[in-house]
């Protein structure tokens, strides 16, 4: 592979990466302001909330859901009961 081919391949990969990033950033705009289950308010500027809350993204449907730690644990317990195994 010569230099121009390597450069063309690198540019193509860069453009694809930028496209993926722009799609993810656009989905970030769909992030709700409260828990999708209990409607507890979410402060995007609070570092502890950002670290402890869980986000579920369904890219194909362009759906973004946000769950507080309490609701997330409740959902995991419910799922493990339905499945019949421990999800951690």
PDB file with one MODEL, atoms N, CA, C and O in Angstrom:
MODEL        1
ATOM      1  N   UNK A   1       0.868  -1.168   0.000  1.00  0.00           N
ATOM      2  CA  UNK A   1       0.000   0.000   0.000  1.00  0.00           C
ATOM      3  C   UNK A   1       0.913   1.229   0.000  1.00  0.00           C
ATOM      4  O   UNK A   1       1.780   1.374   0.862  1.00  0.00           O
ATOM      5  N   UNK A   2       0.706   2.092  -0.962  1.00  0.00           N
ATOM      6  CA  UNK A   2       1.555   3.283  -1.017  1.00  0.00           C
ATOM      7  C   UNK A   2       1.007   4.392  -0.112  1.00  0.00           C
ATOM      8  O   UNK A   2      -0.046   4.250   0.509  1.00  0.00           O
ATOM      9  N   UNK A   3       1.732   5.465  -0.060  1.00  0.00           N
ATOM     10  CA  UNK A   3       1.414   6.564   0.867  1.00  0.00           C
ATOM     11  C   UNK A   3       0.029   7.168   0.614  1.00  0.00           C
ATOM     12  O   UNK A   3      -0.713   7.423   1.562  1.00  0.00           O
ATOM     13  N   UNK A   4      -0.320   7.395  -0.643  1.00  0.00           N
ATOM     14  CA  UNK A   4      -1.621   8.002  -0.946  1.00  0.00           C
ATOM     15  C   UNK A   4      -2.781   7.066  -0.582  1.00  0.00           C
ATOM     16  O   UNK A   4      -3.844   7.522  -0.161  1.00  0.00           O
ATOM     17  N   UNK A   5      -2.568   5.762  -0.746  1.00  0.00           N
ATOM     18  CA  UNK A   5      -3.609   4.803  -0.365  1.00  0.00           C
ATOM     19  C   UNK A   5      -3.787   4.771   1.153  1.00  0.00           C
ATOM     20  O   UNK A   5      -4.910   4.702   1.651  1.00  0.00           O
ATOM     21  N   UNK A   6      -2.663   4.821   1.888  1.00  0.00           N
ATOM     22  CA  UNK A   6      -2.752   4.842   3.356  1.00  0.00           C
ATOM     23  C   UNK A   6      -3.456   6.105   3.832  1.00  0.00           C
ATOM     24  O   UNK A   6      -4.282   6.061   4.744  1.00  0.00           O
ATOM     25  N   UNK A   7      -3.122   7.229   3.210  1.00  0.00           N
ATOM     26  CA  UNK A   7      -3.747   8.501   3.580  1.00  0.00           C
ATOM     27  C   UNK A   7      -5.244   8.467   3.282  1.00  0.00           C
ATOM     28  O   UNK A   7      -6.040   8.939   4.094  1.00  0.00           O
ATOM     29  N   UNK A   8      -5.640   7.923   2.143  1.00  0.00           N
ATOM     30  CA  UNK A   8      -7.057   7.825   1.784  1.00  0.00           C
ATOM     31  C   UNK A   8      -7.800   6.933   2.769  1.00  0.00           C
ATOM     32  O   UNK A   8      -8.917   7.253   3.175  1.00  0.00           O
ATOM     33  N   UNK A   9      -7.186   5.812   3.157  1.00  0.00           N
ATOM     34  CA  UNK A   9      -7.816   4.905   4.120  1.00  0.00           C
ATOM     35  C   UNK A   9      -7.956   5.578   5.482  1.00  0.00           C
ATOM     36  O   UNK A   9      -8.972   5.408   6.157  1.00  0.00           O
ATOM     37  N   UNK A  10      -6.943   6.339   5.888  1.00  0.00           N
ATOM     38  CA  UNK A  10      -6.998   7.034   7.175  1.00  0.00           C
ATOM     39  C   UNK A  10      -8.082   8.104   7.164  1.00  0.00           C
ATOM     40  O   UNK A  10      -8.799   8.266   8.151  1.00  0.00           O
ATOM     41  N   UNK A  11      -8.209   8.832   6.068  1.00  0.00           N
ATOM     42  CA  UNK A  11      -9.252   9.862   5.966  1.00  0.00           C
ATOM     43  C   UNK A  11     -10.644   9.251   6.000  1.00  0.00           C
ATOM     44  O   UNK A  11     -11.556   9.805   6.614  1.00  0.00           O
ATOM     45  N   UNK A  12     -10.807   8.109   5.342  1.00  0.00           N
ATOM     46  CA  UNK A  12     -12.111   7.434   5.339  1.00  0.00           C
ATOM     47  C   UNK A  12     -12.473   6.981   6.759  1.00  0.00           C
ATOM     48  O   UNK A  12     -13.610   7.161   7.195  1.00  0.00           O
ATOM     49  N   UNK A  13     -11.516   6.396   7.478  1.00  0.00           N
ATOM     50  CA  UNK A  13     -11.758   5.957   8.855  1.00  0.00           C
ATOM     51  C   UNK A  13     -12.090   7.139   9.747  1.00  0.00           C
ATOM     52  O   UNK A  13     -12.958   7.039  10.614  1.00  0.00           O
ATOM     53  N   UNK A  14     -11.408   8.258   9.544  1.00  0.00           N
ATOM     54  CA  UNK A  14     -11.651   9.455  10.352  1.00  0.00           C
ATOM     55  C   UNK A  14     -13.070   9.976  10.121  1.00  0.00           C
ATOM     56  O   UNK A  14     -13.763  10.336  11.073  1.00  0.00           O
ATOM     57  N   UNK A  15     -13.499  10.017   8.861  1.00  0.00           N
ATOM     58  CA  UNK A  15     -14.848  10.496   8.551  1.00  0.00           C
ATOM     59  C   UNK A  15     -15.911   9.591   9.157  1.00  0.00           C
ATOM     60  O   UNK A  15     -16.923  10.078   9.662  1.00  0.00           O
ATOM     61  N   UNK A  16     -15.693   8.267   9.114  1.00  0.00           N
ATOM     62  CA  UNK A  16     -16.648   7.330   9.711  1.00  0.00           C
ATOM     63  C   UNK A  16     -16.707   7.512  11.217  1.00  0.00           C
ATOM     64  O   UNK A  16     -17.787   7.447  11.803  1.00  0.00           O
ATOM     65  N   UNK A  17     -15.564   7.739  11.855  1.00  0.00           N
ATOM     66  CA  UNK A  17     -15.513   7.970  13.294  1.00  0.00           C
ATOM     67  C   UNK A  17     -16.226   9.252  13.680  1.00  0.00           C
ATOM     68  O   UNK A  17     -16.928   9.296  14.690  1.00  0.00           O
ATOM     69  N   UNK A  18     -16.049  10.303  12.876  1.00  0.00           N
ATOM     70  CA  UNK A  18     -16.723  11.565  13.140  1.00  0.00           C
ATOM     71  C   UNK A  18     -18.226  11.408  12.993  1.00  0.00           C
ATOM     72  O   UNK A  18     -18.990  12.015  13.743  1.00  0.00           O
ATOM     73  N   UNK A  19     -18.657  10.601  12.036  1.00  0.00           N
ATOM     74  CA  UNK A  19     -20.072  10.355  11.826  1.00  0.00           C
ATOM     75  C   UNK A  19     -20.683   9.646  13.041  1.00  0.00           C
ATOM     76  O   UNK A  19     -21.758  10.026  13.505  1.00  0.00           O
ATOM     77  N   UNK A  20     -19.993   8.611  13.557  1.00  0.00           N
ATOM     78  CA  UNK A  20     -20.468   7.904  14.741  1.00  0.00           C
ATOM     79  C   UNK A  20     -20.556   8.843  15.930  1.00  0.00           C
ATOM     80  O   UNK A  20     -21.529   8.807  16.683  1.00  0.00           O
ATOM     81  N   UNK A  21     -19.549   9.679  16.102  1.00  0.00           N
ATOM     82  CA  UNK A  21     -19.524  10.614  17.222  1.00  0.00           C
ATOM     83  C   UNK A  21     -20.669  11.609  17.115  1.00  0.00           C
ATOM     84  O   UNK A  21     -21.326  11.898  18.115  1.00  0.00           O
ATOM     85  N   UNK A  22     -20.918  12.132  15.935  1.00  0.00           N
ATOM     86  CA  UNK A  22     -21.998  13.103  15.776  1.00  0.00           C
ATOM     87  C   UNK A  22     -23.359  12.465  16.057  1.00  0.00           C
ATOM     88  O   UNK A  22     -24.247  13.119  16.603  1.00  0.00           O
ATOM     89  N   UNK A  23     -23.527  11.189  15.685  1.00  0.00           N
ATOM     90  CA  UNK A  23     -24.778  10.489  15.986  1.00  0.00           C
ATOM     91  C   UNK A  23     -24.963  10.335  17.493  1.00  0.00           C
ATOM     92  O   UNK A  23     -26.064  10.537  18.005  1.00  0.00           O
ATOM     93  N   UNK A  24     -23.893   9.980  18.207  1.00  0.00           N
ATOM     94  CA  UNK A  24     -23.971   9.802  19.653  1.00  0.00           C
ATOM     95  C   UNK A  24     -24.229  11.133  20.351  1.00  0.00           C
ATOM     96  O   UNK A  24     -24.969  11.183  21.333  1.00  0.00           O
ATOM     97  N   UNK A  25     -23.628  12.204  19.857  1.00  0.00           N
ATOM     98  CA  UNK A  25     -23.848  13.519  20.448  1.00  0.00           C
ATOM     99  C   UNK A  25     -25.291  13.955  20.232  1.00  0.00           C
ATOM    100  O   UNK A  25     -25.897  14.548  21.124  1.00  0.00           O
ATOM    101  N   UNK A  26     -25.846  13.670  19.062  1.00  0.00           N
ATOM    102  CA  UNK A  26     -27.239  14.045  18.815  1.00  0.00           C
ATOM    103  C   UNK A  26     -28.178  13.286  19.749  1.00  0.00           C
ATOM    104  O   UNK A  26     -29.197  13.831  20.172  1.00  0.00           O
ATOM    105  N   UNK A  27     -27.846  12.026  20.079  1.00  0.00           N
ATOM    106  CA  UNK A  27     -28.663  11.260  21.017  1.00  0.00           C
ATOM    107  C   UNK A  27     -28.525  11.806  22.432  1.00  0.00           C
ATOM    108  O   UNK A  27     -29.455  11.693  23.230  1.00  0.00           O
ATOM    109  N   UNK A  28     -27.366  12.401  22.755  1.00  0.00           N
ATOM    110  CA  UNK A  28     -27.171  12.994  24.073  1.00  0.00           C
ATOM    111  C   UNK A  28     -28.181  14.123  24.308  1.00  0.00           C
ATOM    112  O   UNK A  28     -28.589  14.366  25.444  1.00  0.00           O
ATOM    113  N   UNK A  29     -28.573  14.796  23.257  1.00  0.00           N
ATOM    114  CA  UNK A  29     -29.573  15.851  23.365  1.00  0.00           C
ATOM    115  C   UNK A  29     -30.941  15.318  23.756  1.00  0.00           C
ATOM    116  O   UNK A  29     -31.793  16.081  24.210  1.00  0.00           O
ATOM    117  N   UNK A  30     -31.165  14.020  23.587  1.00  0.00           N
ATOM    118  CA  UNK A  30     -32.440  13.404  23.951  1.00  0.00           C
ATOM    119  C   UNK A  30     -32.483  12.945  25.406  1.00  0.00           C
ATOM    120  O   UNK A  30     -33.494  12.412  25.862  1.00  0.00           O
ATOM    121  N   UNK A  31     -31.373  13.155  26.142  1.00  0.00           N
ATOM    122  CA  UNK A  31     -31.298  12.733  27.543  1.00  0.00           C
ATOM    123  C   UNK A  31     -32.366  13.465  28.363  1.00  0.00           C
ATOM    124  O   UNK A  31     -32.404  14.695  28.363  1.00  0.00           O
ATOM    125  N   UNK A  32     -33.234  12.720  29.063  1.00  0.00           N
ATOM    126  CA  UNK A  32     -34.293  13.364  29.843  1.00  0.00           C
ATOM    127  C   UNK A  32     -33.747  14.121  31.057  1.00  0.00           C
ATOM    128  O   UNK A  32     -32.590  13.949  31.439  1.00  0.00           O
ATOM    129  N   UNK A  33     -34.588  14.951  31.649  1.00  0.00           N
ATOM    130  CA  UNK A  33     -34.208  15.740  32.820  1.00  0.00           C
ATOM    131  C   UNK A  33     -34.587  15.063  34.127  1.00  0.00           C
ATOM    132  O   UNK A  33     -34.338  15.602  35.205  1.00  0.00           O
ATOM    133  N   UNK A  34     -35.193  13.877  34.033  1.00  0.00           N
ATOM    134  CA  UNK A  34     -35.585  13.156  35.242  1.00  0.00           C
ATOM    135  C   UNK A  34     -35.572  11.650  34.982  1.00  0.00           C
ATOM    136  O   UNK A  34     -35.453  11.202  33.842  1.00  0.00           O
ATOM    137  N   UNK A  35     -35.698  10.884  36.058  1.00  0.00           N
ATOM    138  CA  UNK A  35     -35.703   9.429  35.958  1.00  0.00           C
ATOM    139  C   UNK A  35     -36.895   8.993  35.102  1.00  0.00           C
ATOM    140  O   UNK A  35     -38.012   9.478  35.279  1.00  0.00           O
ATOM    141  N   UNK A  36     -36.643   8.092  34.195  1.00  0.00           N
ATOM    142  CA  UNK A  36     -37.698   7.628  33.295  1.00  0.00           C
ATOM    143  C   UNK A  36     -38.746   6.783  34.001  1.00  0.00           C
ATOM    144  O   UNK A  36     -39.809   6.516  33.441  1.00  0.00           O
ATOM    145  N   UNK A  37     -38.455   6.359  35.231  1.00  0.00           N
ATOM    146  CA  UNK A  37     -39.406   5.524  35.966  1.00  0.00           C
ATOM    147  C   UNK A  37     -40.113   6.318  37.061  1.00  0.00           C
ATOM    148  O   UNK A  37     -41.341   6.395  37.072  1.00  0.00           O
ATOM    149  N   UNK A  38     -39.345   6.911  37.988  1.00  0.00           N
ATOM    150  CA  UNK A  38     -39.967   7.585  39.138  1.00  0.00           C
ATOM    151  C   UNK A  38     -40.033   9.103  38.987  1.00  0.00           C
ATOM    152  O   UNK A  38     -40.596   9.782  39.845  1.00  0.00           O
ATOM    153  N   UNK A  39     -39.469   9.640  37.913  1.00  0.00           N
ATOM    154  CA  UNK A  39     -39.479  11.066  37.600  1.00  0.00           C
ATOM    155  C   UNK A  39     -38.713  11.920  38.608  1.00  0.00           C
ATOM    156  O   UNK A  39     -38.983  13.113  38.746  1.00  0.00           O
ATOM    157  N   UNK A  40     -37.750  11.305  39.320  1.00  0.00           N
ATOM    158  CA  UNK A  40     -36.865  12.062  40.211  1.00  0.00           C
ATOM    159  C   UNK A  40     -35.984  12.964  39.347  1.00  0.00           C
ATOM    160  O   UNK A  40     -35.423  12.500  38.354  1.00  0.00           O
ATOM    161  N   UNK A  41     -35.850  14.255  39.708  1.00  0.00           N
ATOM    162  CA  UNK A  41     -35.086  15.180  38.863  1.00  0.00           C
ATOM    163  C   UNK A  41     -33.602  14.808  38.774  1.00  0.00           C
ATOM    164  O   UNK A  41     -33.018  14.303  39.732  1.00  0.00           O
ATOM    165  N   UNK A  42     -33.011  15.066  37.615  1.00  0.00           N
ATOM    166  CA  UNK A  42     -31.608  14.772  37.344  1.00  0.00           C
ATOM    167  C   UNK A  42     -30.884  16.079  37.027  1.00  0.00           C
ATOM    168  O   UNK A  42     -31.311  16.838  36.157  1.00  0.00           O
ATOM    169  N   UNK A  43     -29.783  16.334  37.742  1.00  0.00           N
ATOM    170  CA  UNK A  43     -28.974  17.526  37.517  1.00  0.00           C
ATOM    171  C   UNK A  43     -27.738  17.126  36.724  1.00  0.00           C
ATOM    172  O   UNK A  43     -26.860  16.441  37.249  1.00  0.00           O
ATOM    173  N   UNK A  44     -27.661  17.545  35.468  1.00  0.00           N
ATOM    174  CA  UNK A  44     -26.562  17.167  34.587  1.00  0.00           C
ATOM    175  C   UNK A  44     -25.223  17.746  35.042  1.00  0.00           C
ATOM    176  O   UNK A  44     -24.169  17.287  34.602  1.00  0.00           O
ATOM    177  N   UNK A  45     -25.257  18.747  35.917  1.00  0.00           N
ATOM    178  CA  UNK A  45     -24.024  19.386  36.387  1.00  0.00           C
ATOM    179  C   UNK A  45     -23.492  18.781  37.679  1.00  0.00           C
ATOM    180  O   UNK A  45     -22.391  19.122  38.113  1.00  0.00           O
ATOM    181  N   UNK A  46     -24.263  17.883  38.303  1.00  0.00           N
ATOM    182  CA  UNK A  46     -23.853  17.226  39.540  1.00  0.00           C
ATOM    183  C   UNK A  46     -23.033  15.975  39.198  1.00  0.00           C
ATOM    184  O   UNK A  46     -23.570  15.013  38.649  1.00  0.00           O
ATOM    185  N   UNK A  47     -21.734  15.989  39.524  1.00  0.00           N
ATOM    186  CA  UNK A  47     -20.844  14.887  39.154  1.00  0.00           C
ATOM    187  C   UNK A  47     -21.276  13.558  39.765  1.00  0.00           C
ATOM    188  O   UNK A  47     -21.184  12.521  39.107  1.00  0.00           O
ATOM    189  N   UNK A  48     -21.746  13.571  41.010  1.00  0.00           N
ATOM    190  CA  UNK A  48     -22.188  12.324  41.652  1.00  0.00           C
ATOM    191  C   UNK A  48     -23.380  11.722  40.920  1.00  0.00           C
ATOM    192  O   UNK A  48     -23.439  10.510  40.715  1.00  0.00           O
ATOM    193  N   UNK A  49     -24.329  12.567  40.527  1.00  0.00           N
ATOM    194  CA  UNK A  49     -25.486  12.056  39.784  1.00  0.00           C
ATOM    195  C   UNK A  49     -25.058  11.485  38.449  1.00  0.00           C
ATOM    196  O   UNK A  49     -25.529  10.425  38.038  1.00  0.00           O
ATOM    197  N   UNK A  50     -24.169  12.185  37.777  1.00  0.00           N
ATOM    198  CA  UNK A  50     -23.709  11.725  36.463  1.00  0.00           C
ATOM    199  C   UNK A  50     -23.021  10.369  36.582  1.00  0.00           C
ATOM    200  O   UNK A  50     -23.173   9.520  35.704  1.00  0.00           O
ATOM    201  N   UNK A  51     -22.270  10.157  37.654  1.00  0.00           N
ATOM    202  CA  UNK A  51     -21.555   8.902  37.844  1.00  0.00           C
ATOM    203  C   UNK A  51     -22.458   7.762  38.303  1.00  0.00           C
ATOM    204  O   UNK A  51     -22.191   6.603  37.986  1.00  0.00           O
ATOM    205  N   UNK A  52     -23.521   8.070  39.046  1.00  0.00           N
ATOM    206  CA  UNK A  52     -24.312   7.007  39.660  1.00  0.00           C
ATOM    207  C   UNK A  52     -25.586   6.639  38.893  1.00  0.00           C
ATOM    208  O   UNK A  52     -26.092   5.529  39.060  1.00  0.00           O
ATOM    209  N   UNK A  53     -26.107   7.521  38.074  1.00  0.00           N
ATOM    210  CA  UNK A  53     -27.322   7.221  37.321  1.00  0.00           C
ATOM    211  C   UNK A  53     -26.976   6.388  36.092  1.00  0.00           C
ATOM    212  O   UNK A  53     -25.839   6.415  35.621  1.00  0.00           O
ATOM    213  N   UNK A  54     -27.952   5.651  35.573  1.00  0.00           N
ATOM    214  CA  UNK A  54     -27.737   4.770  34.425  1.00  0.00           C
ATOM    215  C   UNK A  54     -28.517   5.260  33.215  1.00  0.00           C
ATOM    216  O   UNK A  54     -29.656   5.714  33.328  1.00  0.00           O
ATOM    217  N   UNK A  55     -27.881   5.159  32.063  1.00  0.00           N
ATOM    218  CA  UNK A  55     -28.485   5.592  30.803  1.00  0.00           C
ATOM    219  C   UNK A  55     -28.625   4.377  29.892  1.00  0.00           C
ATOM    220  O   UNK A  55     -27.691   3.589  29.747  1.00  0.00           O
ATOM    221  N   UNK A  56     -29.785   4.236  29.289  1.00  0.00           N
ATOM    222  CA  UNK A  56     -30.027   3.170  28.320  1.00  0.00           C
ATOM    223  C   UNK A  56     -30.339   3.839  26.990  1.00  0.00           C
ATOM    224  O   UNK A  56     -31.260   4.650  26.890  1.00  0.00           O
ATOM    225  N   UNK A  57     -29.558   3.489  25.964  1.00  0.00           N
ATOM    226  CA  UNK A  57     -29.731   4.103  24.645  1.00  0.00           C
ATOM    227  C   UNK A  57     -30.117   3.018  23.651  1.00  0.00           C
ATOM    228  O   UNK A  57     -29.461   1.981  23.547  1.00  0.00           O
ATOM    229  N   UNK A  58     -31.179   3.277  22.935  1.00  0.00           N
ATOM    230  CA  UNK A  58     -31.596   2.394  21.833  1.00  0.00           C
ATOM    231  C   UNK A  58     -31.400   3.204  20.560  1.00  0.00           C
ATOM    232  O   UNK A  58     -32.257   3.991  20.159  1.00  0.00           O
ATOM    233  N   UNK A  59     -30.235   2.984  19.931  1.00  0.00           N
ATOM    234  CA  UNK A  59     -29.833   3.809  18.800  1.00  0.00           C
ATOM    235  C   UNK A  59     -30.789   3.709  17.610  1.00  0.00           C
ATOM    236  O   UNK A  59     -31.118   4.726  16.998  1.00  0.00           O
ATOM    237  N   UNK A  60     -31.231   2.513  17.280  1.00  0.00           N
ATOM    238  CA  UNK A  60     -32.096   2.349  16.108  1.00  0.00           C
ATOM    239  C   UNK A  60     -33.408   3.111  16.272  1.00  0.00           C
ATOM    240  O   UNK A  60     -33.905   3.722  15.327  1.00  0.00           O
ATOM    241  N   UNK A  61     -33.967   3.067  17.498  1.00  0.00           N
ATOM    242  CA  UNK A  61     -35.237   3.742  17.762  1.00  0.00           C
ATOM    243  C   UNK A  61     -35.037   5.189  18.195  1.00  0.00           C
ATOM    244  O   UNK A  61     -36.006   5.939  18.318  1.00  0.00           O
ATOM    245  N   UNK A  62     -33.773   5.592  18.428  1.00  0.00           N
ATOM    246  CA  UNK A  62     -33.417   6.918  18.928  1.00  0.00           C
ATOM    247  C   UNK A  62     -34.150   7.233  20.229  1.00  0.00           C
ATOM    248  O   UNK A  62     -34.764   8.289  20.381  1.00  0.00           O
ATOM    249  N   UNK A  63     -34.065   6.275  21.168  1.00  0.00           N
ATOM    250  CA  UNK A  63     -34.681   6.435  22.482  1.00  0.00           C
ATOM    251  C   UNK A  63     -33.576   6.449  23.530  1.00  0.00           C
ATOM    252  O   UNK A  63     -32.692   5.592  23.526  1.00  0.00           O
ATOM    253  N   UNK A  64     -33.634   7.432  24.429  1.00  0.00           N
ATOM    254  CA  UNK A  64     -32.680   7.530  25.524  1.00  0.00           C
ATOM    255  C   UNK A  64     -33.471   7.548  26.821  1.00  0.00           C
ATOM    256  O   UNK A  64     -34.353   8.385  27.011  1.00  0.00           O
ATOM    257  N   UNK A  65     -33.149   6.617  27.711  1.00  0.00           N
ATOM    258  CA  UNK A  65     -33.832   6.551  29.007  1.00  0.00           C
ATOM    259  C   UNK A  65     -32.803   6.713  30.110  1.00  0.00           C
ATOM    260  O   UNK A  65     -31.662   6.268  29.986  1.00  0.00           O
ATOM    261  N   UNK A  66     -33.223   7.358  31.192  1.00  0.00           N
ATOM    262  CA  UNK A  66     -32.352   7.655  32.318  1.00  0.00           C
ATOM    263  C   UNK A  66     -32.982   7.080  33.579  1.00  0.00           C
ATOM    264  O   UNK A  66     -34.180   7.247  33.807  1.00  0.00           O
ATOM    265  N   UNK A  67     -32.167   6.393  34.411  1.00  0.00           N
ATOM    266  CA  UNK A  67     -32.676   5.759  35.623  1.00  0.00           C
ATOM    267  C   UNK A  67     -31.831   6.135  36.827  1.00  0.00           C
ATOM    268  O   UNK A  67     -30.601   6.102  36.771  1.00  0.00           O
ATOM    269  N   UNK A  68     -32.507   6.497  37.928  1.00  0.00           N
ATOM    270  CA  UNK A  68     -31.804   6.780  39.181  1.00  0.00           C
ATOM    271  C   UNK A  68     -31.290   5.455  39.757  1.00  0.00           C
ATOM    272  O   UNK A  68     -31.761   4.391  39.356  1.00  0.00           O
ATOM    273  N   UNK A  69     -30.334   5.503  40.687  1.00  0.00           N
ATOM    274  CA  UNK A  69     -29.781   4.253  41.231  1.00  0.00           C
ATOM    275  C   UNK A  69     -30.831   3.343  41.872  1.00  0.00           C
ATOM    276  O   UNK A  69     -30.743   2.123  41.739  1.00  0.00           O
ATOM    277  N   UNK A  70     -31.807   3.905  42.554  1.00  0.00           N
ATOM    278  CA  UNK A  70     -32.853   3.118  43.198  1.00  0.00           C
ATOM    279  C   UNK A  70     -33.675   2.351  42.166  1.00  0.00           C
ATOM    280  O   UNK A  70     -33.896   1.148  42.308  1.00  0.00           O
ATOM    281  N   UNK A  71     -34.122   3.049  41.135  1.00  0.00           N
ATOM    282  CA  UNK A  71     -34.929   2.405  40.097  1.00  0.00           C
ATOM    283  C   UNK A  71     -34.097   1.405  39.300  1.00  0.00           C
ATOM    284  O   UNK A  71     -34.615   0.370  38.879  1.00  0.00           O
ATOM    285  N   UNK A  72     -32.814   1.701  39.087  1.00  0.00           N
ATOM    286  CA  UNK A  72     -31.940   0.784  38.359  1.00  0.00           C
ATOM    287  C   UNK A  72     -31.790  -0.529  39.115  1.00  0.00           C
ATOM    288  O   UNK A  72     -31.873  -1.604  38.520  1.00  0.00           O
ATOM    289  N   UNK A  73     -31.567  -0.447  40.439  1.00  0.00           N
ATOM    290  CA  UNK A  73     -31.453  -1.659  41.259  1.00  0.00           C
ATOM    291  C   UNK A  73     -32.761  -2.432  41.263  1.00  0.00           C
ATOM    292  O   UNK A  73     -32.767  -3.659  41.164  1.00  0.00           O
ATOM    293  N   UNK A  74     -33.875  -1.707  41.377  1.00  0.00           N
ATOM    294  CA  UNK A  74     -35.191  -2.347  41.357  1.00  0.00           C
ATOM    295  C   UNK A  74     -35.389  -3.090  40.029  1.00  0.00           C
ATOM    296  O   UNK A  74     -35.886  -4.216  40.016  1.00  0.00           O
ATOM    297  N   UNK A  75     -35.001  -2.460  38.920  1.00  0.00           N
ATOM    298  CA  UNK A  75     -35.135  -3.091  37.612  1.00  0.00           C
ATOM    299  C   UNK A  75     -34.262  -4.325  37.466  1.00  0.00           C
ATOM    300  O   UNK A  75     -34.684  -5.322  36.881  1.00  0.00           O
ATOM    301  N   UNK A  76     -33.034  -4.261  38.000  1.00  0.00           N
ATOM    302  CA  UNK A  76     -32.142  -5.421  37.946  1.00  0.00           C
ATOM    303  C   UNK A  76     -32.709  -6.577  38.752  1.00  0.00           C
ATOM    304  O   UNK A  76     -32.651  -7.725  38.309  1.00  0.00           O
ATOM    305  N   UNK A  77     -33.264  -6.289  39.947  1.00  0.00           N
ATOM    306  CA  UNK A  77     -33.857  -7.353  40.765  1.00  0.00           C
ATOM    307  C   UNK A  77     -35.050  -7.979  40.056  1.00  0.00           C
ATOM    308  O   UNK A  77     -35.205  -9.200  40.034  1.00  0.00           O
ATOM    309  N   UNK A  78     -35.882  -7.133  39.482  1.00  0.00           N
ATOM    310  CA  UNK A  78     -37.056  -7.624  38.767  1.00  0.00           C
ATOM    311  C   UNK A  78     -36.643  -8.483  37.568  1.00  0.00           C
ATOM    312  O   UNK A  78     -37.234  -9.535  37.321  1.00  0.00           O
ATOM    313  N   UNK A  79     -35.645  -8.038  36.839  1.00  0.00           N
ATOM    314  CA  UNK A  79     -35.161  -8.807  35.690  1.00  0.00           C
ATOM    315  C   UNK A  79     -34.599 -10.152  36.119  1.00  0.00           C
ATOM    316  O   UNK A  79     -34.843 -11.167  35.466  1.00  0.00           O
ATOM    317  N   UNK A  80     -33.845 -10.162  37.220  1.00  0.00           N
ATOM    318  CA  UNK A  80     -33.265 -11.428  37.669  1.00  0.00           C
ATOM    319  C   UNK A  80     -34.346 -12.384  38.146  1.00  0.00           C
ATOM    320  O   UNK A  80     -34.208 -13.597  37.988  1.00  0.00           O
ATOM    321  N   UNK A  81     -35.419 -11.860  38.727  1.00  0.00           N
ATOM    322  CA  UNK A  81     -36.526 -12.729  39.124  1.00  0.00           C
ATOM    323  C   UNK A  81     -37.219 -13.340  37.903  1.00  0.00           C
ATOM    324  O   UNK A  81     -37.592 -14.513  37.899  1.00  0.00           O
ATOM    325  N   UNK A  82     -37.377 -12.517  36.877  1.00  0.00           N
ATOM    326  CA  UNK A  82     -38.040 -13.008  35.654  1.00  0.00           C
ATOM    327  C   UNK A  82     -37.161 -14.030  34.951  1.00  0.00           C
ATOM    328  O   UNK A  82     -37.642 -15.081  34.529  1.00  0.00           O
ATOM    329  N   UNK A  83     -35.885 -13.728  34.826  1.00  0.00           N
ATOM    330  CA  UNK A  83     -34.955 -14.628  34.140  1.00  0.00           C
ATOM    331  C   UNK A  83     -34.613 -15.820  35.017  1.00  0.00           C
ATOM    332  O   UNK A  83     -34.400 -16.923  34.513  1.00  0.00           O
ATOM    333  N   UNK A  84     -34.559 -15.606  36.328  1.00  0.00           N
ATOM    334  CA  UNK A  84     -34.236 -16.677  37.238  1.00  0.00           C
ATOM    335  C   UNK A  84     -32.750 -16.830  37.503  1.00  0.00           C
ATOM    336  O   UNK A  84     -32.279 -17.904  37.878  1.00  0.00           O
ATOM    337  N   UNK A  85     -32.020 -15.746  37.303  1.00  0.00           N
ATOM    338  CA  UNK A  85     -30.580 -15.795  37.557  1.00  0.00           C
ATOM    339  C   UNK A  85     -30.125 -14.449  38.112  1.00  0.00           C
ATOM    340  O   UNK A  85     -30.850 -13.457  38.031  1.00  0.00           O
ATOM    341  N   UNK A  86     -28.933 -14.423  38.668  1.00  0.00           N
ATOM    342  CA  UNK A  86     -28.375 -13.217  39.266  1.00  0.00           C
ATOM    343  C   UNK A  86     -27.683 -12.396  38.186  1.00  0.00           C
ATOM    344  O   UNK A  86     -26.804 -12.913  37.497  1.00  0.00           O
ATOM    345  N   UNK A  87     -28.062 -11.118  38.019  1.00  0.00           N
ATOM    346  CA  UNK A  87     -27.457 -10.242  37.008  1.00  0.00           C
ATOM    347  C   UNK A  87     -26.317  -9.415  37.587  1.00  0.00           C
ATOM    348  O   UNK A  87     -25.690  -8.656  36.849  1.00  0.00           O
ATOM    349  N   UNK A  88     -26.030  -9.532  38.860  1.00  0.00           N
ATOM    350  CA  UNK A  88     -24.910  -8.801  39.453  1.00  0.00           C
ATOM    351  C   UNK A  88     -25.367  -7.556  40.023  1.00  0.00           C
ATOM    352  O   UNK A  88     -24.568  -6.797  40.572  1.00  0.00           O
TER     353      UNK A  88
ENDMDL
END
